[in-house]
């Protein structure tokens, strides 16, 4: 038995469920379908490398990328046939567009894969670098068809020649990749602090950023990528990877979070139940304030249901409960679907005026999370437009989750804060997979909120908000009591 096999389990994974998982991993990795018994990667892995072909990447810079890719492939067991272990490897190239160079199924022999990487030609281009677009392409397209199973790990390594044209899109891509349970890695050939900050939005520590400037630095620059991303073993964690928190602890966020849940008549029973489960998982990942009536820096949560023929239904306010278990008990035992018309505009107006007021003891940030499965009624469209403008100008971050296909795309895009790709997500249904996606995306979003990534309201709305300020102050509702200035990436 090897030293690796005799190593003790990581303490936090010595629970019965984790032990069963780790025994499963060892069993499948020693399958007779898997000759060689390599310990890297520890879990079956789908591994994507993205090479930078942008206009400022020279031949020598491209060769440094290739050397780094080959270095990272050393010791990696390539999955063969029916083997439930090892890595399947894909390679893409990108600049403004992304192109597939090697597909997952093309090489099941390590030597063949290495030869294919060595044969990739460098091509000079005049295109700018769009790293964020490449990251989204990899998440949405390259990982679209991967091996099924909870044990499968997904890792994407992006090489970058320097800064990118779309830093805010990189931040949105980090949210999306983590929502898809993909570990993002960026290996930059020069210092790129704005890209590094975008990767740091993943507060679980899974995302990795490193700088590689010389061939001689391969081992020192890529050691963390190899140990803590590609070959990370959740059952026997290296001390070098102590920064990886999997599962992550409850999130410390200085926020007032108001959730608007769609309980209108068109929402199916399974959709409403899925939304309840989602809210429960969001509460699980938040450190909720035990003293919501006092000043503090932990989250306060309120839930409002829209879909009542009368007034919006306040399920509980920011100061109603002192712990998440009481909130979850209300969600699962007391909350009933209202089943009336969809009047989102009226509900948002109520939430802004009555639930998220600009009063003392509010938290530093304010978020309105809307879970929406329907379009608002025709007579409510004006109220929706007015309430969303008011929320934007009042410095509230509006995050929208749409479910199914009965919502209005124009309405939700106008409702979500900017940039839209960071504040608007969609799932077909709120089953376990859809809930996991939404929960992980929203967690990275809250991390971005805490770090001051964006401004609320954004500078692009300054003129609109000045006009609204004049009108609203005359009406007695001061939307300018709070504004949040963001961090310039």
C-alpha positions in Angstrom: 0.0 0.0 0.0 1.4 3.4 -0.9 2.0 6.3 1.5 -0.9 8.1 -0.2 -3.3 5.3 0.7 -2.2 5.2 4.3 -2.6 8.9 4.9 -5.3 9.7 7.4 -8.5 11.4 6.3 -8.8 15.1 6.8 -10.4 15.6 10.2 -13.4 17.6 8.9 -14.2 14.8 6.5 -14.2 12.0 9.1 -18.0 12.1 9.4 -19.9 9.0 8.3 -21.1 10.6 5.1 -17.7 12.0 4.1 -16.1 8.6 5.0 -18.5 6.8 2.7 -17.7 9.3 -0.1 -13.9 8.9 0.3 -14.2 5.1 0.4 -16.2 5.3 -2.8 -13.4 7.4 -4.4 -10.8 4.9 -3.4 -12.9 2.0 -4.7 -13.5 3.5 -8.1 -9.9 4.7 -8.5 -8.7 1.1 -8.0 -11.2 -0.3 -10.5 -9.8 -3.0 -12.9 -10.9 -0.6 -15.7 -8.2 1.8 -14.6 -4.7 0.4 -15.2 -1.8 2.2 -13.6 -3.4 3.3 -10.3 -2.2 6.9 -10.5 -3.2 9.0 -7.6 -3.6 12.2 -9.6 -6.2 13.5 -9.9 -7.7 12.0 -6.8 -11.3 12.4 -8.2 -12.5 11.8 -11.8 -11.8 15.2 -13.4 -12.9 17.1 -16.5 -10.0 19.4 -17.2 -10.0 22.3 -19.6 -7.0 24.4 -20.6 -7.5 27.8 -22.5 -4.5 29.2 -24.4 -4.3 32.9 -25.1 -3.9 33.8 -28.8 -4.5 37.6 -28.4 -2.7 40.1 -30.5 -0.2 41.0 -27.8 0.9 37.4 -27.2 4.3 36.8 -28.8 5.7 33.5 -30.0 7.8 33.2 -26.9 4.9 34.0 -24.6 2.8 31.3 -26.3 5.6 28.8 -25.8 5.6 29.7 -22.1 1.9 28.9 -22.0 2.5 25.5 -23.8 5.4 24.7 -21.3 3.1 25.5 -18.4 0.3 23.3 -19.8 2.7 20.4 -20.4 4.1 20.8 -16.8 0.6 20.7 -15.4 -0.2 17.5 -17.3 2.8 15.7 -15.9 1.6 12.9 -13.6 -2.0 13.4 -14.5 -3.7 10.1 -15.4 -5.7 10.4 -18.5 -9.1 8.6 -18.3 -9.4 5.5 -20.5 -12.6 4.0 -21.9 -14.9 2.9 -19.0 -12.5 4.0 -16.3 -14.4 6.0 -13.6 -11.2 7.7 -12.6 -8.5 9.9 -14.1 -8.9 13.1 -16.2 -10.5 13.9 -19.5 -8.7 16.8 -21.1 -9.9 19.5 -23.5 -7.9 22.5 -24.9 -9.3 25.7 -26.4 -7.7 28.8 -27.8 -9.2 32.3 -27.3 -8.9 36.0 -28.1 -12.1 37.8 -28.9 -13.6 34.4 -29.9 -12.9 30.9 -28.5 -12.1 27.9 -30.6 -11.9 24.2 -29.6 -8.4 22.7 -30.2 -8.6 19.4 -28.5 -11.9 17.8 -27.4 -12.5 15.6 -24.3 -13.0 12.3 -26.2 -10.1 12.6 -28.6 -7.2 11.3 -26.5 -7.3 8.5 -23.9 -3.5 8.0 -23.9 -1.2 10.4 -22.1 1.5 10.4 -24.8 -1.0 11.1 -27.5 -2.4 14.0 -25.5 1.0 15.5 -25.0 1.9 15.1 -28.6 -1.4 16.9 -29.6 -0.5 19.8 -27.3 3.0 20.0 -28.8 1.4 20.2 -32.3 -0.8 23.2 -31.6 0.6 26.0 -33.8 1.0 29.6 -32.6 -0.9 32.1 -34.8 -0.3 35.8 -34.7 -3.6 37.7 -34.5 -4.7 41.3 -34.2 -7.6 40.5 -31.8 -7.9 41.9 -28.3 -8.2 39.7 -25.2 -11.6 38.8 -23.9 -10.9 36.5 -21.0 -14.4 36.8 -19.5 -16.0 35.7 -22.8 -13.7 32.7 -23.0 -14.5 31.7 -19.4 -18.2 31.9 -20.1 -17.8 29.8 -23.4 -15.9 27.1 -21.5 -18.6 27.0 -18.7 -21.6 27.0 -21.1 -20.2 25.0 -24.0 -17.1 22.9 -23.3 -18.4 21.6 -20.0 -21.9 21.1 -21.5 -21.4 17.3 -21.9 -19.3 15.8 -19.2 -19.2 12.6 -17.2 -22.2 12.5 -14.8 -21.8 11.9 -11.1 -21.4 13.9 -7.9 -17.8 12.6 -7.7 -16.7 14.3 -10.9 -14.6 17.4 -10.4 -14.5 20.2 -13.1 -11.4 22.4 -13.4 -10.8 25.2 -16.0 -7.2 26.7 -16.4 -7.0 29.9 -18.4 -3.7 31.3 -19.5 -3.7 35.1 -20.0 -1.1 37.3 -21.6 -2.1 40.2 -19.4 -5.0 42.5 -18.6 -8.3 41.9 -20.4 -10.8 44.2 -22.1 -13.7 42.8 -20.1 -12.8 42.7 -16.4 -16.4 43.0 -15.2 -17.3 40.1 -17.4 -14.5 38.1 -15.8 -16.2 38.7 -12.5 -19.6 37.5 -13.9 -17.8 34.5 -15.4 -16.3 33.6 -12.0 -19.8 33.7 -10.5 -21.1 31.5 -13.3 -18.3 29.0 -13.2 -18.6 28.5 -9.4 -22.3 28.2 -9.8 -21.6 25.3 -12.3 -19.2 23.8 -9.7 -16.3 24.5 -11.9 -13.0 25.5 -10.3 -11.6 28.5 -12.2 -7.8 29.1 -12.5 -6.0 32.0 -14.2 -2.3 31.8 -15.0 -1.2 35.2 -16.1 2.0 35.9 -17.9 2.3 39.3 -16.1 0.8 41.0 -13.0 -2.9 41.6 -13.5 -4.4 42.8 -10.2 -7.8 43.5 -11.6 -8.1 39.8 -12.8 -6.7 38.7 -9.5 -9.4 40.6 -7.6 -12.1 39.1 -9.8 -10.9 35.6 -8.9 -10.9 36.5 -5.2 -14.7 37.0 -5.3 -14.9 33.2 -4.8 -14.7 33.2 -1.0 -14.6 29.4 -0.8 -10.9 29.6 -1.9 -11.4 27.3 -4.8 -10.5 29.9 -7.5 -6.8 30.3 -8.1 -4.8 33.2 -9.6 -1.0 33.0 -10.2 1.6 34.9 -12.2 4.1 33.0 -14.4 6.7 35.3 -16.0 9.6 32.9 -16.8 10.2 29.3 -17.8 12.4 28.9 -14.6 9.3 29.7 -12.4 7.1 26.8 -13.5 7.4 24.8 -10.3 7.0 27.8 -7.9 4.2 29.5 -9.9 2.2 26.4 -10.7 2.5 24.4 -7.6 -0.7 25.7 -6.1 -2.5 25.1 -9.4 -1.4 21.5 -9.5 -2.0 20.6 -5.8 -5.0 22.7 -5.0 -7.0 22.7 -8.2 -6.1 19.9 -10.6 -5.1 17.2 -8.1 -7.0 18.5 -5.1 -8.0 15.6 -2.8 -10.9 16.6 -0.5 -10.3 13.4 1.5 -6.6 14.0 2.2 -6.0 17.7 2.0 -2.5 19.1 1.6 -1.4 21.8 4.1 -0.6 23.9 1.1 -4.3 24.0 0.3 -5.6 25.1 3.7 -7.2 28.1 2.0 -9.7 25.9 0.2 -13.0 25.8 2.2 -15.1 23.0 1.0 -17.8 23.1 2.2 -17.5 26.9 2.9 -18.6 28.2 6.3 -21.6 30.6 6.7 -20.9 33.8 5.0 -20.3 37.0 7.0 -22.1 39.7 5.0 -23.1 43.2 6.3 -26.4 43.2 4.5 -30.1 43.7 4.8 -31.6 41.1 2.4 -35.2 41.2 1.4 -36.5 38.3 -0.6 -39.5 38.7 -2.9 -41.0 35.3 -3.7 -43.4 34.7 -6.6 -46.5 33.0 -5.2 -48.9 34.0 -7.9 -51.5 31.7 -9.5 -49.4 30.6 -12.5 -46.6 29.3 -10.3 -46.7 25.5 -10.1 -46.7 23.8 -6.8 -43.3 22.2 -7.4 -41.9 25.6 -8.4 -43.1 27.2 -5.2 -41.7 24.2 -3.1 -38.4 24.5 -5.0 -38.3 28.2 -4.1 -38.9 27.4 -0.5 -36.0 24.9 -0.5 -33.8 27.5 -2.3 -34.4 30.1 0.4 -33.7 27.6 3.0 -30.3 26.9 1.4 -29.5 30.6 1.1 -30.2 31.0 4.8 -27.9 28.1 5.6 -25.0 29.9 3.9 -25.5 33.2 5.7 -24.4 34.2 9.1 -27.7 35.6 10.4 -27.7 38.3 13.1 -28.8 37.1 16.5 -29.7 40.7 17.4 -31.5 42.1 14.3 -32.8 45.1 16.2 -29.4 46.4 17.0 -26.6 47.8 14.9 -24.2 45.1 13.7 -22.4 43.6 10.7 -24.3 40.3 10.2 -27.1 39.7 7.8 -30.7 40.5 8.5 -33.3 38.7 6.3 -37.0 39.5 5.4 -39.3 37.6 3.0 -42.2 39.1 1.1 -44.6 37.0 -1.0 -46.2 38.5 -4.1 -49.3 37.0 -5.6 -52.0 38.1 -3.2 -55.1 39.7 -4.5 -55.0 42.1 -1.6 -51.7 43.6 -0.2 -48.3 41.9 -0.6 -47.8 39.2 2.1 -45.0 40.0 4.6 -43.9 36.5 5.7 -41.3 38.0 8.2 -39.4 41.2 8.5 -35.8 42.1 9.1 -36.2 42.1 12.9 -38.8 39.2 13.3 -36.4 36.3 13.9 -33.1 36.0 15.7 -31.8 32.8 14.0 -32.1 31.0 10.7 -33.8 27.9 12.1 -36.9 30.0 13.1 -36.8 31.5 9.6 -36.6 28.1 8.0 -39.4 26.8 10.2 -41.7 29.6 9.0 -40.7 29.0 5.4 -41.5 25.3 5.4 -44.3 25.1 7.9 -46.2 28.4 7.9 -45.8 29.9 4.4 -48.6 29.1 2.0 -48.7 30.1 -1.7 -51.0 33.1 -2.2 -52.3 32.1 -5.6 -53.4 35.5 -6.8 -52.3 37.8 -9.7 -48.7 38.6 -10.3 -48.2 42.2 -9.2 -44.5 42.5 -8.8 -44.4 46.3 -9.2 -46.8 46.8 -6.3 -44.8 44.2 -4.2 -41.5 45.9 -4.9 -42.9 49.3 -4.0 -44.2 47.9 -0.7 -40.8 46.2 0.1 -38.9 49.4 -0.6 -41.2 51.5 1.6 -42.0 49.1 4.4 -39.2 46.5 4.6 -36.0 48.1 3.4 -36.4 51.7 4.7 -33.4 54.0 4.9 -33.5 54.1 8.7 -31.1 53.7 11.6 -29.4 50.4 12.3 -29.6 49.3 8.6 -26.7 47.2 7.4 -24.0 48.6 5.1 -25.5 47.0 2.0 -29.1 46.3 0.9 -30.1 43.6 -1.5 -33.5 42.7 -2.9 -33.6 39.1 -4.2 -36.5 38.4 -6.5 -37.5 34.8 -7.4 -39.7 35.2 -10.4 -41.6 32.6 -12.5 -44.2 34.8 -14.2 -44.6 38.2 -15.9 -46.3 40.9 -14.0 -49.9 41.8 -14.8 -50.5 44.4 -17.6 -51.9 46.9 -15.2 -48.8 46.6 -12.9 -46.2 47.3 -15.5 -46.0 51.0 -14.8 -45.6 50.3 -11.1 -42.8 47.8 -11.8 -40.9 50.2 -13.9 -41.3 53.0 -11.3 -40.3 50.7 -8.3 -37.3 49.3 -10.1 -36.0 52.8 -10.9 -36.5 53.8 -7.3 -34.6 50.8 -6.0 -31.7 51.4 -8.4 -31.4 55.0 -7.4 -31.8 54.3 -3.7 -28.6 52.1 -3.8 -30.4 48.8 -3.5 -28.7 45.9 -5.3 -31.4 44.0 -7.3 -30.7 40.4 -7.9 -33.2 38.4 -10.0 -33.6 34.7 -10.4 -36.1 33.6 -13.1 -37.6 30.1 -13.2 -39.1 28.4 -16.2 -40.3 30.2 -19.3 -43.3 32.3 -18.3 -41.5 35.5 -17.3 -40.9 38.6 -19.5 -37.2 38.9 -20.5 -37.4 42.7 -21.0 -39.0 43.2 -17.6 -36.4 41.2 -15.7 -33.4 42.8 -17.5 -34.8 46.3 -16.6 -35.3 45.1 -13.1 -31.8 43.6 -12.4 -29.0 45.8 -11.4 -26.0 46.4 -13.7 -24.0 44.6 -14.9 -26.9 42.3 -15.8 -24.7 39.2 -16.1 -23.9 39.5 -12.4 -27.4 40.2 -11.2 -29.7 38.1 -13.4 -29.7 34.3 -13.6 -32.1 31.7 -15.0 -32.9 28.1 -14.2 -35.4 25.9 -16.0 -36.6 24.4 -12.8 -35.8 24.5 -9.1 -34.8 20.9 -8.6 -31.6 20.0 -6.7 -29.4 21.0 -9.6 -31.1 24.4 -10.3 -31.2 25.2 -6.6 -27.5 24.4 -6.2 -26.6 26.6 -9.2 -28.6 29.5 -7.9 -27.3 29.1 -4.3 -23.6 29.0 -5.4 -24.0 32.0 -7.8 -25.7 34.1 -5.2 -23.0 33.3 -2.7 -20.3 34.7 -5.0 -22.5 37.7 -5.7 -22.8 38.4 -2.0 -19.0 38.2 -1.8 -18.7 40.7 -4.6 -21.2 42.9 -2.8 -19.1 42.8 0.4 -15.9 43.7 -1.5 -17.6 46.7 -3.2 -17.2 45.4 -6.7 -20.1 47.5 -8.2 -21.6 50.9 -7.5 -25.3 51.2 -6.6 -26.6 53.1 -8.4 -24.2 52.8 -11.4 -22.8 56.0 -12.9 -24.8 55.3 -16.1 -28.0 56.1 -14.1 -26.8 59.4 -12.6 -29.0 61.6 -14.9 -32.1 59.4 -14.4 -31.6 59.4 -10.7 -31.2 63.2 -10.5 -34.6 63.5 -12.3 -36.1 60.9 -10.0 -34.6 62.7 -7.0 -36.4 65.9 -7.8 -39.8 64.2 -8.3 -39.5 61.9 -5.3 -38.4 64.5 -2.8 -41.3 66.6 -3.8 -43.5 63.6 -3.0 -41.9 63.0 0.4 -39.9 59.9 -0.4 -36.1 60.6 -0.3 -34.4 58.0 -2.4 -31.0 59.7 -1.9 -30.6 58.7 1.7 -28.2 55.9 0.8 -25.8 55.2 -2.1 -23.1 52.6 -2.4 -19.8 53.3 -4.3 -18.2 50.3 -5.8 -14.6 49.2 -6.2 -13.1 49.9 -9.6 -11.6 46.7 -10.9 
